[in-house]
Structures are given as C-alpha cells and as structure tokens.
Amino acid sequence: MLILFTIGVTLYTIGVCIAALFGNEKARHWVKGRLRQMKEFRMKSRAKLPQPTGDGDWIWIHAASLGEFEQGRPIIEALKKDYPQYKILLSFFSPSGYEVRKDYPLADEVLYLPTDTSHHAKQWLRRHHFIAAFFIKYEFWFHYMNALKEADVPLYYVSLIFNEKSFFFRSFGRWFRQQLHNVTHFFVQDKKTAELLHKYGFDNYTICGDTRFDRVAAIAKQAKSFPEIERFIGGLQCIIAGSTWPPDEKLLEAFYPQLPESYCLIIAPHDISASHIAQIQAQFPKAVLYSELKEECRSNILVVNTIGILSQLYQYARFVYIGGGFGVNIHNIQEPVTFGCPVVFGPKYTDFKEAVDLVGRQGAFSVKNAAQLEEIFTRLMNDEVFYSKASETCRNYLQQQVGATEKIMEGFKNMLFSQKIG
C-alpha cells in the first residue's frame, strides 16, 4: 500500500508540474519554490549539519496552508515563549501559506515541504536535529511520519478532527489506520474524534478544542481601528460579506435593493484580482473601492480590494455573511464570531464543527437561495431580541472554546515534552 501511496504522490507531482506549464499560477509557485529550495539544499550539502545539542535542537511545525498556520500559530508563540532555547522550523505544503508567511519572524526557518517520498523524508530529518514535530490538523504524510518514528522524534497532531467518513475509518482504511501508530499523541478538537480513535484502539489523545479560537480571540483583543472605514460607516449599521465568491455575490446583488437607508454593506471577496473586482463593480455600480476611499463618500457599499485586514474589520459589523458555502466549503467563521457577530452562509458548512454547533444554537444561519438570505438578513436587522440572542450565543460559544493552546502546552510539558528535555 505504501508503494501505491508513493505512486499517487508522484502522479500528483506530475499533475502539478503540467498545470504549472499551462500557466496555473498556484502550481507555478508550488514547483518553482521547491526547485529553488532543492538548489539551495544542494549548495549547502557540504556544510556541517547542526549538532544535536544546544542551538542545534529544532522543533518542526508543519501546516498545509495559511488556515492551518493560523491554527498552529498559537503553538509557535507558546513554544518560543516557554522554550526559547529551541529553534522553530515552519514548513508549508501550499504556496498560499508559504508565500504569505515565508518571513514569519517567530520561525527560524520557513520552507516548502518536499514531496512525500522516503528519500525526501530521510534527507529532511538529516538537515536538523528535531526534538519534536507538530503537524496541524489534517496533514498526513506517511513517509515523513515513518521517518520521524524511526528517528525516535515524537510527533503530535494539533487541532485534529475526524468523522466516520474519514478514509482512516472506512472499510478500506486498515492500512491508513496502521500509519496512525506513528503518532505520539493526538490533541483533538472534540469528543467525537476522541471516541473514533478509542474505538479503533488509540488511547493517546487529549480533547483540547481548536487552537484557532485562541488566535482569533487574540486578534479581537489587538484589533486596530480603521479611521477610513469608520468614516465610511458613519452612523450606519454595517453588514460585512467576507471571503465571497461569485455565487455569494449574486445573492448579495439580489438583496442589495432591499438594503435599508440605515445600513451599509462591505464586501471583501476571496479573489481580489482586477477582473473579479471589475465584475463586482458591474454588479454594484455604486460601490467604492477601499483603495480609492476618500474622506467624503456618499456610497453605502464598499469593496475591500486588499488582503490582510478582513479579520479586524469584523469589529464594525452588526452581522456577517461568509462566502464559500455554495462552492467547496465555507471560509472562516471564527473571526466574526469572536466579535459577537451572527453569521450567515451557504449550505456547504457541515465539515466545520463550529458552524454546525452555531447553526444548532442559532448563532449562525445557513441559506440555500436569495429568498432565504433576504429573510434572515431582514430578521437580523429588524428583530432586536432575535439579533441580541444570536450575538450573545456567538460570544458565549467563543468563550467556551478558548484555551486549547494552554491545554496542549501543559500536556506537551507534563506528559511528553519533559521526556525529551528533562
């Protein structure tokens, strides 16, 4: 089965290379970044490897992309604070994570993860003396997991969440489950994941919750003000539509004529390319771009055509629409929830525990069409009791979820990490 897995990884790599040749920008970054890194490795191959003591001891944090990095970020911050004598290697699978965080100051080195082969895994572990590795959420690379086990490097999974549909627990999943024995400890999000692991003979887990809540709570506490946004909003109530895609924007276009005079709308699309921004401007002719926002603005609709500020803009919202629910999956709802914003999204949300939880508690609401969106928007605007209850539900839910990082670090220190540094 490992041979089949390796063949699958090879075919995937070939597919990405072909996509890069045909102009796919993300694939091009994926390929060029790894080729550049391999060249740098070869140039340094004659240099002496770090010694396995003192400054040569490393902790490896691996995230698939930017979202997983945000889940791992509280762990990195805690490790740097509690164990400054150890260096941090941060690796990414996707260029959308690497390109944004390649200069992350708390990591001593930021790299692309080479493709998952036995050769790459062994070579990777020879470059540094790792005392521990943390993989964030779903990153299961079996050659690297085997190499860590063989090298006696403890491997911890952070914010892991499983369900019965996971291939580990399907009828064909026996080999995949066997690979989980390479994991030292699972820090899982919920009881359901713990029960699944226990059912299949794994008792090396701790229920901690999701470290992403610790991150968004910290963002909320440190949120800066945006005077230009405050001038745009004026005395109006604000609806923010974050990480939207074209199907989401069509729903908002249908609702916009019903927007009361006491409200304004801010749209922050997932894709801020010039062509997509132009498309949104065609749908909303009165829209003003954030990059062109002037002191005097008479429009009630703003399009945010920059990245990096959305998580903090939610502080200005009465309630929020989150995009992606008419595609593969919704985007992050934790960021608005931390400000007490009720959240509305499309039907594709069931892979996210917080979305399922909040829909059940009526702090979040799923819609399937424009009529349903208009109905829930209207109620959130006009029914103060309904709105206040939804907002309070979000605030209470956040408070119940924070603290995962502290639990993980306590377990790492007392149960596991002390064996390596004692």
Secondary structure as a PSIPRED ss2 file (coil, helix, strand):
# PSIPRED VFORMAT (PSIPRED V4.0)

   1 M C   1.000  0.000  0.000
   2 L H   0.000  1.000  0.000
   3 I H   0.000  1.000  0.000
   4 L H   0.000  1.000  0.000
   5 F H   0.000  1.000  0.000
   6 T H   0.000  1.000  0.000
   7 I H   0.000  1.000  0.000
   8 G H   0.000  1.000  0.000
   9 V H   0.000  1.000  0.000
  10 T H   0.000  1.000  0.000
  11 L H   0.000  1.000  0.000
  12 Y H   0.000  1.000  0.000
  13 T H   0.000  1.000  0.000
  14 I H   0.000  1.000  0.000
  15 G H   0.000  1.000  0.000
  16 V H   0.000  1.000  0.000
  17 C H   0.000  1.000  0.000
  18 I H   0.000  1.000  0.000
  19 A H   0.000  1.000  0.000
  20 A H   0.000  1.000  0.000
  21 L H   0.000  1.000  0.000
  22 F C   1.000  0.000  0.000
  23 G C   1.000  0.000  0.000
  24 N C   1.000  0.000  0.000
  25 E H   0.000  1.000  0.000
  26 K H   0.000  1.000  0.000
  27 A H   0.000  1.000  0.000
  28 R H   0.000  1.000  0.000
  29 H H   0.000  1.000  0.000
  30 W H   0.000  1.000  0.000
  31 V H   0.000  1.000  0.000
  32 K H   0.000  1.000  0.000
  33 G H   0.000  1.000  0.000
  34 R H   0.000  1.000  0.000
  35 L H   0.000  1.000  0.000
  36 R H   0.000  1.000  0.000
  37 Q H   0.000  1.000  0.000
  38 M H   0.000  1.000  0.000
  39 K H   0.000  1.000  0.000
  40 E H   0.000  1.000  0.000
  41 F H   0.000  1.000  0.000
  42 R H   0.000  1.000  0.000
  43 M H   0.000  1.000  0.000
  44 K H   0.000  1.000  0.000
  45 S C   1.000  0.000  0.000
  46 R C   1.000  0.000  0.000
  47 A C   1.000  0.000  0.000
  48 K C   1.000  0.000  0.000
  49 L C   1.000  0.000  0.000
  50 P C   1.000  0.000  0.000
  51 Q C   1.000  0.000  0.000
  52 P C   1.000  0.000  0.000
  53 T C   1.000  0.000  0.000
  54 G H   0.000  1.000  0.000
  55 D H   0.000  1.000  0.000
  56 G H   0.000  1.000  0.000
  57 D E   0.000  0.000  1.000
  58 W E   0.000  0.000  1.000
  59 I E   0.000  0.000  1.000
  60 W E   0.000  0.000  1.000
  61 I E   0.000  0.000  1.000
  62 H E   0.000  0.000  1.000
  63 A E   0.000  0.000  1.000
  64 A C   1.000  0.000  0.000
  65 S C   1.000  0.000  0.000
  66 L H   0.000  1.000  0.000
  67 G H   0.000  1.000  0.000
  68 E H   0.000  1.000  0.000
  69 F H   0.000  1.000  0.000
  70 E H   0.000  1.000  0.000
  71 Q H   0.000  1.000  0.000
  72 G H   0.000  1.000  0.000
  73 R H   0.000  1.000  0.000
  74 P H   0.000  1.000  0.000
  75 I H   0.000  1.000  0.000
  76 I H   0.000  1.000  0.000
  77 E H   0.000  1.000  0.000
  78 A H   0.000  1.000  0.000
  79 L H   0.000  1.000  0.000
  80 K H   0.000  1.000  0.000
  81 K H   0.000  1.000  0.000
  82 D H   0.000  1.000  0.000
  83 Y C   1.000  0.000  0.000
  84 P C   1.000  0.000  0.000
  85 Q C   1.000  0.000  0.000
  86 Y C   1.000  0.000  0.000
  87 K E   0.000  0.000  1.000
  88 I E   0.000  0.000  1.000
  89 L E   0.000  0.000  1.000
  90 L E   0.000  0.000  1.000
  91 S E   0.000  0.000  1.000
  92 F E   0.000  0.000  1.000
  93 F C   1.000  0.000  0.000
  94 S C   1.000  0.000  0.000
  95 P H   0.000  1.000  0.000
  96 S H   0.000  1.000  0.000
  97 G H   0.000  1.000  0.000
  98 Y H   0.000  1.000  0.000
  99 E H   0.000  1.000  0.000
 100 V H   0.000  1.000  0.000
 101 R H   0.000  1.000  0.000
 102 K C   1.000  0.000  0.000
 103 D C   1.000  0.000  0.000
 104 Y C   1.000  0.000  0.000
 105 P C   1.000  0.000  0.000
 106 L C   1.000  0.000  0.000
 107 A C   1.000  0.000  0.000
 108 D C   1.000  0.000  0.000
 109 E E   0.000  0.000  1.000
 110 V E   0.000  0.000  1.000
 111 L E   0.000  0.000  1.000
 112 Y E   0.000  0.000  1.000
 113 L C   1.000  0.000  0.000
 114 P C   1.000  0.000  0.000
 115 T C   1.000  0.000  0.000
 116 D C   1.000  0.000  0.000
 117 T C   1.000  0.000  0.000
 118 S H   0.000  1.000  0.000
 119 H H   0.000  1.000  0.000
 120 H H   0.000  1.000  0.000
 121 A H   0.000  1.000  0.000
 122 K H   0.000  1.000  0.000
 123 Q H   0.000  1.000  0.000
 124 W H   0.000  1.000  0.000
 125 L H   0.000  1.000  0.000
 126 R H   0.000  1.000  0.000
 127 R H   0.000  1.000  0.000
 128 H C   1.000  0.000  0.000
 129 H E   0.000  0.000  1.000
 130 F E   0.000  0.000  1.000
 131 I E   0.000  0.000  1.000
 132 A E   0.000  0.000  1.000
 133 A E   0.000  0.000  1.000
 134 F E   0.000  0.000  1.000
 135 F E   0.000  0.000  1.000
 136 I E   0.000  0.000  1.000
 137 K C   1.000  0.000  0.000
 138 Y C   1.000  0.000  0.000
 139 E C   1.000  0.000  0.000
 140 F C   1.000  0.000  0.000
 141 W C   1.000  0.000  0.000
 142 F H   0.000  1.000  0.000
 143 H H   0.000  1.000  0.000
 144 Y H   0.000  1.000  0.000
 145 M H   0.000  1.000  0.000
 146 N H   0.000  1.000  0.000
 147 A H   0.000  1.000  0.000
 148 L H   0.000  1.000  0.000
 149 K H   0.000  1.000  0.000
 150 E H   0.000  1.000  0.000
 151 A C   1.000  0.000  0.000
 152 D C   1.000  0.000  0.000
 153 V C   1.000  0.000  0.000
 154 P C   1.000  0.000  0.000
 155 L E   0.000  0.000  1.000
 156 Y E   0.000  0.000  1.000
 157 Y E   0.000  0.000  1.000
 158 V E   0.000  0.000  1.000
 159 S E   0.000  0.000  1.000
 160 L E   0.000  0.000  1.000
 161 I C   1.000  0.000  0.000
 162 F C   1.000  0.000  0.000
 163 N C   1.000  0.000  0.000
 164 E C   1.000  0.000  0.000
 165 K C   1.000  0.000  0.000
 166 S C   1.000  0.000  0.000
 167 F H   0.000  1.000  0.000
 168 F H   0.000  1.000  0.000
 169 F H   0.000  1.000  0.000
 170 R C   1.000  0.000  0.000
 171 S C   1.000  0.000  0.000
 172 F C   1.000  0.000  0.000
 173 G C   1.000  0.000  0.000
 174 R H   0.000  1.000  0.000
 175 W H   0.000  1.000  0.000
 176 F H   0.000  1.000  0.000
 177 R H   0.000  1.000  0.000
 178 Q H   0.000  1.000  0.000
 179 Q H   0.000  1.000  0.000
 180 L H   0.000  1.000  0.000
 181 H H   0.000  1.000  0.000
 182 N H   0.000  1.000  0.000
 183 V C   1.000  0.000  0.000
 184 T C   1.000  0.000  0.000
 185 H E   0.000  0.000  1.000
 186 F E   0.000  0.000  1.000
 187 F E   0.000  0.000  1.000
 188 V E   0.000  0.000  1.000
 189 Q C   1.000  0.000  0.000
 190 D C   1.000  0.000  0.000
 191 K H   0.000  1.000  0.000
 192 K H   0.000  1.000  0.000
 193 T H   0.000  1.000  0.000
 194 A H   0.000  1.000  0.000
 195 E H   0.000  1.000  0.000
 196 L H   0.000  1.000  0.000
 197 L H   0.000  1.000  0.000
 198 H H   0.000  1.000  0.000
 199 K H   0.000  1.000  0.000
 200 Y C   1.000  0.000  0.000
 201 G C   1.000  0.000  0.000
 202 F C   1.000  0.000  0.000
 203 D C   1.000  0.000  0.000
 204 N C   1.000  0.000  0.000
 205 Y E   0.000  0.000  1.000
 206 T E   0.000  0.000  1.000
 207 I E   0.000  0.000  1.000
 208 C C   1.000  0.000  0.000
 209 G C   1.000  0.000  0.000
 210 D C   1.000  0.000  0.000
 211 T H   0.000  1.000  0.000
 212 R H   0.000  1.000  0.000
 213 F H   0.000  1.000  0.000
 214 D H   0.000  1.000  0.000
 215 R H   0.000  1.000  0.000
 216 V H   0.000  1.000  0.000
 217 A H   0.000  1.000  0.000
 218 A H   0.000  1.000  0.000
 219 I H   0.000  1.000  0.000
 220 A H   0.000  1.000  0.000
 221 K H   0.000  1.000  0.000
 222 Q C   1.000  0.000  0.000
 223 A C   1.000  0.000  0.000
 224 K C   1.000  0.000  0.000
 225 S C   1.000  0.000  0.000
 226 F C   1.000  0.000  0.000
 227 P H   0.000  1.000  0.000
 228 E H   0.000  1.000  0.000
 229 I H   0.000  1.000  0.000
 230 E H   0.000  1.000  0.000
 231 R H   0.000  1.000  0.000
 232 F H   0.000  1.000  0.000
 233 I H   0.000  1.000  0.000
 234 G C   1.000  0.000  0.000
 235 G C   1.000  0.000  0.000
 236 L C   1.000  0.000  0.000
 237 Q E   0.000  0.000  1.000
 238 C E   0.000  0.000  1.000
 239 I E   0.000  0.000  1.000
 240 I E   0.000  0.000  1.000
 241 A E   0.000  0.000  1.000
 242 G E   0.000  0.000  1.000
 243 S E   0.000  0.000  1.000
 244 T E   0.000  0.000  1.000
 245 W C   1.000  0.000  0.000
 246 P H   0.000  1.000  0.000
 247 P H   0.000  1.000  0.000
 248 D H   0.000  1.000  0.000
 249 E H   0.000  1.000  0.000
 250 K H   0.000  1.000  0.000
 251 L H   0.000  1.000  0.000
 252 L H   0.000  1.000  0.000
 253 E H   0.000  1.000  0.000
 254 A H   0.000  1.000  0.000
 255 F H   0.000  1.000  0.000
 256 Y H   0.000  1.000  0.000
 257 P H   0.000  1.000  0.000
 258 Q H   0.000  1.000  0.000
 259 L C   1.000  0.000  0.000
 260 P C   1.000  0.000  0.000
 261 E C   1.000  0.000  0.000
 262 S C   1.000  0.000  0.000
 263 Y E   0.000  0.000  1.000
 264 C E   0.000  0.000  1.000
 265 L E   0.000  0.000  1.000
 266 I E   0.000  0.000  1.000
 267 I E   0.000  0.000  1.000
 268 A E   0.000  0.000  1.000
 269 P E   0.000  0.000  1.000
 270 H C   1.000  0.000  0.000
 271 D C   1.000  0.000  0.000
 272 I C   1.000  0.000  0.000
 273 S C   1.000  0.000  0.000
 274 A H   0.000  1.000  0.000
 275 S H   0.000  1.000  0.000
 276 H H   0.000  1.000  0.000
 277 I H   0.000  1.000  0.000
 278 A H   0.000  1.000  0.000
 279 Q H   0.000  1.000  0.000
 280 I H   0.000  1.000  0.000
 281 Q H   0.000  1.000  0.000
 282 A H   0.000  1.000  0.000
 283 Q H   0.000  1.000  0.000
 284 F C   1.000  0.000  0.000
 285 P C   1.000  0.000  0.000
 286 K C   1.000  0.000  0.000
 287 A C   1.000  0.000  0.000
 288 V E   0.000  0.000  1.000
 289 L E   0.000  0.000  1.000
 290 Y H   0.000  1.000  0.000
 291 S H   0.000  1.000  0.000
 292 E H   0.000  1.000  0.000
 293 L C   1.000  0.000  0.000
 294 K C   1.000  0.000  0.000
 295 E C   1.000  0.000  0.000
 296 E C   1.000  0.000  0.000
 297 C C   1.000  0.000  0.000
 298 R C   1.000  0.000  0.000
 299 S C   1.000  0.000  0.000
 300 N C   1.000  0.000  0.000
 301 I E   0.000  0.000  1.000
 302 L E   0.000  0.000  1.000
 303 V E   0.000  0.000  1.000
 304 V C   1.000  0.000  0.000
 305 N C   1.000  0.000  0.000
 306 T C   1.000  0.000  0.000
 307 I C   1.000  0.000  0.000
 308 G C   1.000  0.000  0.000
 309 I C   1.000  0.000  0.000
 310 L H   0.000  1.000  0.000
 311 S H   0.000  1.000  0.000
 312 Q H   0.000  1.000  0.000
 313 L H   0.000  1.000  0.000
 314 Y H   0.000  1.000  0.000
 315 Q H   0.000  1.000  0.000
 316 Y H   0.000  1.000  0.000
 317 A C   1.000  0.000  0.000
 318 R C   1.000  0.000  0.000
 319 F E   0.000  0.000  1.000
 320 V E   0.000  0.000  1.000
 321 Y E   0.000  0.000  1.000
 322 I E   0.000  0.000  1.000
 323 G C   1.000  0.000  0.000
 324 G C   1.000  0.000  0.000
 325 G C   1.000  0.000  0.000
 326 F C   1.000  0.000  0.000
 327 G C   1.000  0.000  0.000
 328 V C   1.000  0.000  0.000
 329 N C   1.000  0.000  0.000
 330 I C   1.000  0.000  0.000
 331 H C   1.000  0.000  0.000
 332 N C   1.000  0.000  0.000
 333 I C   1.000  0.000  0.000
 334 Q H   0.000  1.000  0.000
 335 E H   0.000  1.000  0.000
 336 P H   0.000  1.000  0.000
 337 V H   0.000  1.000  0.000
 338 T C   1.000  0.000  0.000
 339 F C   1.000  0.000  0.000
 340 G C   1.000  0.000  0.000
 341 C C   1.000  0.000  0.000
 342 P C   1.000  0.000  0.000
 343 V E   0.000  0.000  1.000
 344 V E   0.000  0.000  1.000
 345 F E   0.000  0.000  1.000
 346 G C   1.000  0.000  0.000
 347 P C   1.000  0.000  0.000
 348 K C   1.000  0.000  0.000
 349 Y C   1.000  0.000  0.000
 350 T C   1.000  0.000  0.000
 351 D C   1.000  0.000  0.000
 352 F C   1.000  0.000  0.000
 353 K H   0.000  1.000  0.000
 354 E H   0.000  1.000  0.000
 355 A H   0.000  1.000  0.000
 356 V H   0.000  1.000  0.000
 357 D H   0.000  1.000  0.000
 358 L H   0.000  1.000  0.000
 359 V H   0.000  1.000  0.000
 360 G H   0.000  1.000  0.000
 361 R H   0.000  1.000  0.000
 362 Q C   1.000  0.000  0.000
 363 G C   1.000  0.000  0.000
 364 A E   0.000  0.000  1.000
 365 F E   0.000  0.000  1.000
 366 S E   0.000  0.000  1.000
 367 V C   1.000  0.000  0.000
 368 K C   1.000  0.000  0.000
 369 N C   1.000  0.000  0.000
 370 A H   0.000  1.000  0.000
 371 A H   0.000  1.000  0.000
 372 Q H   0.000  1.000  0.000
 373 L H   0.000  1.000  0.000
 374 E H   0.000  1.000  0.000
 375 E H   0.000  1.000  0.000
 376 I H   0.000  1.000  0.000
 377 F H   0.000  1.000  0.000
 378 T H   0.000  1.000  0.000
 379 R H   0.000  1.000  0.000
 380 L H   0.000  1.000  0.000
 381 M H   0.000  1.000  0.000
 382 N H   0.000  1.000  0.000
 383 D C   1.000  0.000  0.000
 384 E H   0.000  1.000  0.000
 385 V H   0.000  1.000  0.000
 386 F H   0.000  1.000  0.000
 387 Y H   0.000  1.000  0.000
 388 S H   0.000  1.000  0.000
 389 K H   0.000  1.000  0.000
 390 A H   0.000  1.000  0.000
 391 S H   0.000  1.000  0.000
 392 E H   0.000  1.000  0.000
 393 T H   0.000  1.000  0.000
 394 C H   0.000  1.000  0.000
 395 R H   0.000  1.000  0.000
 396 N H   0.000  1.000  0.000
 397 Y H   0.000  1.000  0.000
 398 L H   0.000  1.000  0.000
 399 Q H   0.000  1.000  0.000
 400 Q H   0.000  1.000  0.000
 401 Q H   0.000  1.000  0.000
 402 V C   1.000  0.000  0.000
 403 G C   1.000  0.000  0.000
 404 A H   0.000  1.000  0.000
 405 T H   0.000  1.000  0.000
 406 E H   0.000  1.000  0.000
 407 K H   0.000  1.000  0.000
 408 I H   0.000  1.000  0.000
 409 M H   0.000  1.000  0.000
 410 E H   0.000  1.000  0.000
 411 G H   0.000  1.000  0.000
 412 F H   0.000  1.000  0.000
 413 K H   0.000  1.000  0.000
 414 N H   0.000  1.000  0.000
 415 M H   0.000  1.000  0.000
 416 L H   0.000  1.000  0.000
 417 F H   0.000  1.000  0.000
 418 S H   0.000  1.000  0.000
 419 Q H   0.000  1.000  0.000
 420 K H   0.000  1.000  0.000
 421 I H   0.000  1.000  0.000
 422 G C   1.000  0.000  0.000
